[in-house]
Amino acid sequence: MQKIIELLNLRRDDDTDREGLKSEIFILNDKLKKREQEFNMTDDDDMIEALIYEQKALQARFTFLLKRARETGLEISFFDR
């Protein structure tokens, strides 16, 4: 009986982790879009450089999360939002 309870708790934790992962991916996607808009609207060289570094950092995190989602079998569709 204890094993069943442990497995159910693991599955619940896994579902929570998957939803958190999905949420973070959507948030990062929104941040990437916002940075691109900011980049297109500025003409200050220092700001452009800062936005490029921030964009690269966000893209690296986004790629990492997508790989993790793929490993867990999480399907993500940006068209359903």
Secondary structure, 3 states (H helix, E strand, C coil): CHHHHHHHHHHHHHHHHHHHHHHHHHHHHHHHHHHHHHHHHCCCHHHHHHHHHHHHHHHHHHHHHHHHHHHHCCCCCCCCC
